[in-house]
Amino acid sequence: MAGSKEIRTKIKSVQNTRKITKAMEMVAASKMRKAQERMRASRPYGEKIRNVAAHISHANPEYRHPFLVARDTVKKVGIIIVTTDKGLCGGLNTNVQRLALNKMKEWEDQGESFEVCCIGNKGLGFMQRLGANVVSQITGLGDRPQMDKLIGAVKIMLDGYTQDRFDRLVIFYTSFINTMKQEPMMEQLLPLSGDKLGSPEGSWDYIYEPDAKAVLDQVLTRYVEAVIYQAISENMASEQSARMVAMKAASDNAGTVIDELTLIYNKSRQAAITKELSEIVGGAAAV
C-alpha cells in the first residue's frame, strides 16, 4: 500500500484537476448557449435560400447552371470535413472522422479519388495522417464562424466542381440534436438535386434580370455557402455541448477518485496508528 504522503499528494493532484475541469465545464456551458443562439439565428436564412434554390431548380431557364447538372459518372469526389480546432470534447471529432473514413474506403473501392477541404485543426491532422490530397484548409475559426474566413477555402472547392476536377462535392459535419446528442452527418452539396432541395408549392418560372446566368451564379453560390455556414454553426454548437458533457463527466470521475483515495488514506492512517499502538503495548508488556 502506498504511503500516506503519496496518497495525500495524489488527492491534491486530483482536486486540482477537478477545479480545472469544473471551470472548463462552466465556460463550455456559457459558450454553448451563445453557439446555439447563433445556430438558430442562421436557420431562417438557410431555409429561405433553400426555398429559392428549390424554385430555381424546378424552373426552366434558358441557362442550366453546372451546380444543377448531375454527372454521368463519378471518378473524383470533393470532401469538406468540419471538425473542431481543440480537443476535450468527447468522441465528437472521432465520430465524424470515422464516418468520413468509412465513406472514403467505400468510394475508393469503386475507383474514386478525393480532394479534401479541412475546416478545423483536428480534421486537418487526421487527413494529413491518412495521406489525403488536402487542397484547402481553415483553422483557428474561434467561437464564431465568419464568412470572410470561410469564403476562400469554399471557393476553391466550388471552382473545383465547375472546372471538373471532381464530379461530386460532399460535406461531413456534426449535427446538433440537443445538449446530450450530436450526430455525425454527410450531406451532398453538389450537384444540387430537386429531391434534396424539396419541391416548391405550385409551378412557375422567373423573369431573370439581367440574365439567368448572372442570377443563378449568385443565388446558387450563396445557397451552397449558406449550407456550409450552417454546418459549421451546428458543429460549433455540438462542440461546446460535447465539451460541457465531457468536462462534467471528468469532474464527476475526479470526485469518485478523490473519495476512493480518501478511503484508502484513512485505512492507511488507521493501520499505521494500530501498528504504533501494538508496538507500544508490546513494549510495555515486555517491560
FIZA-189007 format. One line per field, with one value per residue (C-alpha): residue in one letter; x, y, z. Coordinates in nm, 2 decimals. Last residue first. Layout:
<sites>
code	(A, ...) .
c1	(X, ...) .
c2	(Y, ...) .
c3	(Z, ...) .
</sites>
This chain:
<sites>
code	(V, A, A, A, G, G, V, I, E, S, L, E, K, T, I, A, A, Q, R, S, K, N, Y, I, L, T, L, E, D, I, V, T, G, A, N, D, S, A, A, K, M, A, V, M, R, A, S, Q, E, S, A, M, N, E, S, I, A, Q, Y, I, V, A, E, V, Y, R, T, L, V, Q, D, L, V, A, K, A, D, P, E, Y, I, Y, D, W, S, G, E, P, S, G, L, K, D, G, S, L, P, L, L, Q, E, M, M, P, E, Q, K, M, T, N, I, F, S, T, Y, F, I, V, L, R, D, F, R, D, Q, T, Y, G, D, L, M, I, K, V, A, G, I, L, K, D, M, Q, P, R, D, G, L, G, T, I, Q, S, V, V, N, A, G, L, R, Q, M, F, G, L, G, K, N, G, I, C, C, V, E, F, S, E, G, Q, D, E, W, E, K, M, K, N, L, A, L, R, Q, V, N, T, N, L, G, G, C, L, G, K, D, T, T, V, I, I, I, G, V, K, K, V, T, D, R, A, V, L, F, P, H, R, Y, E, P, N, A, H, S, I, H, A, A, V, N, R, I, K, E, G, Y, P, R, S, A, R, M, R, E, Q, A, K, R, M, K, S, A, A, V, M, E, M, A, K, T, I, K, R, T, N, Q, V, S, K, I, K, T, R, I, E, K, S, G, A, M) .
c1	(0.90, 0.79, 0.42, 0.50, 0.69, 0.41, 0.15, 0.36, 0.42, 0.06, -0.04, 0.21, 0.07, -0.29, -0.19, -0.03, -0.33, -0.57, -0.35, -0.36, -0.73, -0.79, -0.57, -0.75, -1.09, -0.96, -0.83, -1.17, -1.35, -1.10, -1.14, -1.52, -1.48, -1.25, -1.50, -1.77, -1.54, -1.44, -1.81, -1.89, -1.59, -1.72, -2.08, -1.96, -1.72, -1.99, -2.23, -1.95, -1.86, -2.22, -2.28, -1.97, -2.06, -2.41, -2.26, -2.01, -2.30, -2.50, -2.20, -2.16, -2.54, -2.52, -2.22, -2.40, -2.70, -2.50, -2.33, -2.67, -2.81, -2.52, -2.44, -2.82, -2.88, -2.58, -2.66, -3.03, -2.99, -3.00, -3.26, -3.43, -3.81, -3.90, -4.09, -4.39, -4.50, -4.70, -4.56, -4.19, -4.04, -3.76, -3.40, -3.25, -3.52, -3.47, -3.10, -2.80, -2.48, -2.32, -2.36, -2.42, -2.46, -2.28, -2.37, -2.22, -2.49, -2.49, -2.70, -2.68, -2.73, -2.98, -2.98, -2.67, -2.54, -2.17, -2.01, -1.91, -1.96, -2.00, -1.90, -1.94, -1.78, -1.42, -1.16, -1.45, -1.37, -1.72, -1.65, -1.30, -1.43, -1.68, -1.40, -1.16, -1.44, -1.50, -1.14, -1.15, -1.50, -1.45, -1.26, -1.49, -1.79, -1.71, -1.79, -1.79, -1.60, -1.26, -1.21, -0.84, -0.81, -0.92, -0.78, -0.76, -0.63, -0.57, -0.49, -0.52, -0.21, -0.42, -0.21, -0.27, -0.65, -0.65, -0.43, -0.66, -0.97, -0.84, -0.74, -1.08, -1.23, -1.04, -1.10, -1.02, -0.98, -1.06, -1.03, -1.29, -1.23, -1.54, -1.33, -1.21, -1.57, -1.63, -1.30, -1.38, -1.73, -1.58, -1.31, -1.57, -1.79, -1.49, -1.38, -1.73, -1.73, -1.37, -1.43, -1.73, -1.60, -1.55, -1.50, -1.15, -1.00, -0.95, -0.97, -1.30, -1.41, -1.58, -1.48, -1.53, -1.48, -1.46, -1.51, -1.34, -1.45, -1.83, -2.00, -2.30, -2.25, -2.56, -2.63, -2.78, -2.44, -2.34, -2.62, -2.86, -2.93, -3.25, -3.44, -3.68, -3.78, -3.76, -3.40, -3.49, -3.78, -3.57, -3.29, -3.54, -3.67, -3.31, -3.24, -3.54, -3.45, -3.09, -3.19, -3.43, -3.16, -2.89, -3.05, -3.08, -2.71, -2.61, -2.84, -2.70, -2.34, -2.42, -2.58, -2.28, -2.03, -2.17, -2.19, -1.84, -1.70, -1.87, -1.75, -1.40, -1.41, -1.52, -1.25, -0.98, -1.10, -1.13, -0.77, -0.66, -0.85, -0.69, -0.34, -0.43, -0.56, -0.25, -0.02, -0.22, -0.18, 0.19, 0.23, 0.02, 0.24, 0.13, 0.00) .
c2	(-0.45, -0.69, -0.60, -0.23, -0.29, -0.50, -0.23, 0.04, -0.17, -0.26, 0.11, 0.20, -0.07, 0.04, 0.40, 0.30, 0.08, 0.37, 0.60, 0.35, 0.30, 0.67, 0.72, 0.44, 0.60, 0.94, 0.78, 0.63, 0.96, 1.16, 0.91, 0.95, 1.33, 1.31, 1.10, 1.36, 1.63, 1.43, 1.36, 1.73, 1.81, 1.56, 1.70, 2.06, 1.96, 1.78, 2.08, 2.32, 2.11, 2.05, 2.42, 2.46, 2.18, 2.33, 2.66, 2.49, 2.31, 2.64, 2.81, 2.52, 2.53, 2.91, 2.89, 2.64, 2.87, 3.19, 3.01, 2.90, 3.25, 3.44, 3.21, 3.17, 3.54, 3.61, 3.31, 3.38, 3.73, 4.10, 4.03, 3.69, 3.65, 3.35, 3.03, 2.88, 2.57, 2.52, 2.46, 2.41, 2.06, 1.98, 2.08, 1.73, 1.59, 1.87, 1.79, 2.01, 1.86, 1.94, 1.98, 1.62, 1.59, 1.35, 1.37, 1.29, 1.31, 1.51, 1.42, 1.53, 1.91, 1.85, 1.75, 1.94, 1.80, 1.70, 1.77, 1.59, 1.78, 1.64, 1.76, 1.54, 1.52, 1.63, 1.85, 1.93, 2.30, 2.38, 2.13, 2.25, 2.61, 2.52, 2.36, 2.65, 2.89, 2.72, 2.77, 3.14, 3.21, 3.06, 3.35, 3.61, 3.40, 3.42, 3.13, 3.24, 3.05, 3.07, 2.99, 2.90, 2.66, 2.67, 2.43, 2.39, 2.13, 1.84, 1.53, 1.26, 1.10, 0.95, 1.13, 1.45, 1.38, 1.34, 1.64, 1.86, 1.71, 1.81, 2.16, 2.26, 2.31, 2.07, 2.07, 1.74, 1.62, 1.26, 0.95, 0.71, 0.35, 0.20, 0.05, 0.41, 0.52, 0.27, 0.35, 0.72, 0.66, 0.46, 0.73, 1.01, 0.83, 0.76, 1.12, 1.23, 1.00, 1.07, 1.45, 1.44, 1.15, 1.35, 1.72, 1.76, 1.86, 2.20, 2.32, 2.14, 1.94, 2.01, 1.78, 1.91, 1.64, 1.67, 1.33, 1.20, 0.95, 0.99, 0.90, 1.06, 1.40, 1.56, 1.92, 2.16, 2.31, 2.35, 2.61, 2.54, 2.87, 2.92, 2.89, 2.61, 2.62, 2.33, 2.41, 2.78, 2.71, 2.48, 2.74, 3.00, 2.76, 2.67, 3.05, 3.09, 2.78, 2.89, 3.25, 3.11, 2.88, 3.14, 3.26, 2.91, 2.84, 3.18, 3.11, 2.76, 2.90, 3.15, 2.89, 2.66, 2.93, 2.97, 2.59, 2.55, 2.81, 2.64, 2.29, 2.43, 2.57, 2.23, 2.05, 2.28, 2.25, 1.87, 1.86, 2.05, 1.80, 1.51, 1.65, 1.71, 1.36, 1.22, 1.41, 1.29, 0.93, 0.97, 1.12, 0.84, 0.57, 0.35, 0.00) .
c3	(3.04, 2.77, 2.82, 2.78, 2.46, 2.31, 2.41, 2.25, 1.94, 1.91, 1.94, 1.67, 1.44, 1.51, 1.42, 1.10, 1.00, 1.07, 0.86, 0.57, 0.61, 0.61, 0.30, 0.12, 0.19, 0.08, -0.24, -0.31, -0.24, -0.45, -0.74, -0.73, -0.73, -1.03, -1.21, -1.15, -1.28, -1.58, -1.66, -1.63, -1.85, -2.12, -2.10, -2.14, -2.42, -2.61, -2.58, -2.68, -2.98, -3.09, -3.10, -3.31, -3.54, -3.60, -3.68, -3.92, -4.09, -4.12, -4.28, -4.53, -4.62, -4.65, -4.88, -5.10, -5.12, -5.18, -5.48, -5.61, -5.59, -5.74, -6.03, -6.09, -6.12, -6.35, -6.58, -6.60, -6.73, -6.61, -6.48, -6.50, -6.55, -6.34, -6.40, -6.22, -6.05, -5.74, -5.39, -5.43, -5.44, -5.19, -5.21, -5.19, -5.42, -5.67, -5.68, -5.63, -5.78, -5.54, -5.17, -5.07, -4.69, -4.45, -4.09, -3.75, -3.47, -3.16, -2.85, -2.49, -2.55, -2.83, -3.19, -3.32, -3.64, -3.67, -4.00, -4.33, -4.65, -5.00, -5.35, -5.66, -6.00, -5.92, -6.10, -6.35, -6.35, -6.21, -5.92, -5.85, -5.86, -5.58, -5.38, -5.41, -5.34, -5.00, -4.90, -4.98, -4.85, -4.50, -4.34, -4.48, -4.37, -4.00, -3.77, -3.40, -3.13, -3.29, -3.65, -3.59, -3.88, -4.25, -4.51, -4.89, -5.14, -4.89, -5.10, -4.84, -4.67, -4.40, -4.14, -4.33, -4.32, -3.95, -3.88, -4.09, -3.93, -3.58, -3.69, -3.82, -4.16, -4.39, -4.77, -4.94, -5.29, -5.34, -5.57, -5.70, -5.81, -5.65, -5.37, -5.31, -5.27, -4.99, -4.82, -4.84, -4.69, -4.40, -4.34, -4.34, -4.09, -3.87, -3.89, -3.78, -3.48, -3.38, -3.38, -3.14, -2.93, -2.61, -2.65, -2.49, -2.82, -2.99, -3.35, -3.41, -3.71, -4.04, -4.34, -4.69, -4.95, -5.33, -5.50, -5.82, -6.08, -6.06, -6.39, -6.57, -6.39, -6.24, -6.37, -6.12, -6.00, -6.36, -6.41, -6.70, -6.89, -7.08, -6.75, -6.68, -6.32, -6.08, -5.97, -5.94, -5.71, -5.49, -5.48, -5.35, -5.09, -4.98, -4.96, -4.72, -4.51, -4.47, -4.38, -4.11, -3.97, -3.91, -3.58, -3.45, -3.49, -3.34, -3.04, -3.00, -3.01, -2.74, -2.51, -2.57, -2.49, -2.14, -2.09, -2.22, -1.98, -1.68, -1.78, -1.83, -1.47, -1.34, -1.54, -1.39, -1.03, -1.08, -1.19, -0.88, -0.66, -0.85, -0.77, -0.40, -0.36, -0.53, -0.30, 0.01, -0.12, -0.16, 0.19, 0.35, 0.19, -0.09, 0.00) .
</sites>
